[in-house]
């Protein structure tokens, strides 16, 4: 008889954008800063999330957390360990034109943190100043921009589930992603395709 049962663990991931430093404010003028996160979701897909915008003339403090609920089996967890969270520090200016704001963002620098480092850290928690590699040539005497980032993982006990369409529909309906992960289309999470990792993403400001 075919085994229709699999063991899945639920994982809670937290990514906290705390504050920035070494921002060359004089070159930014009157603009806003935000951090963009790219989170791998398997099958060469990724989720894009933006932090709130803060004034480049402020104290550069966000203290904002992305809370992510994930579900997968051991293969999914192993795949997650090979993934990397990519961060972009961006500035945005609002230019009024004909009664409307013309908006766009400028990439100031990039950084990345592998999930493996979080899994292998004490109590699966990590907090550090991530150095953002500037996208343009800067004075060598000027320190590169940095953002203090905290990442945390909590893996709950594995549960046994049935491998059938009813379970799949039940998970889709309960997913908190609100359109981020696309699980309702069946393209991200499937009990049959356990090598694809599902993310349900919600943004919680502290």
JOMO-V485653 format. One line per field, one symbol per residue. ss: DSSP state (H for helix, E for strand, - for the rest). psi: psi as a letter, one per 20 degrees, with the letter a starting at -180 (. if undefined). A space follows every 50 residues. Layout:
ss=???
psi=???
This chain:
ss=----EEEEEEEEEEEEEEEEE---HHHH---EEEEEEEEEEE--EEEEEE ---EE-----EEEEEEEEEEEE-HHHHHHHH--EEEEEEEEEEEEEE--E EEEEEEEEEEEEEEHHHHH--HHHEEEEEEE-EE-----------EEEEE EEEEE---EEEE--HHHHHHHHHH--------HHH------------EEE EEEEE-
psi=ppojqqpqqpppppopofrrrkpnhhihbnrqqrpppoppjrkkqqpppq rqpqpijajlpglqpppppqprahhgghhhhirpppqppqqpqoopoljq poqrqpphrqrqoqhhhghirpklppproppooqiqprphipqqqqpppp qqqoorpqqpqqnrhggghggghipjhligikhiijigpphhmiippppo pqpop.
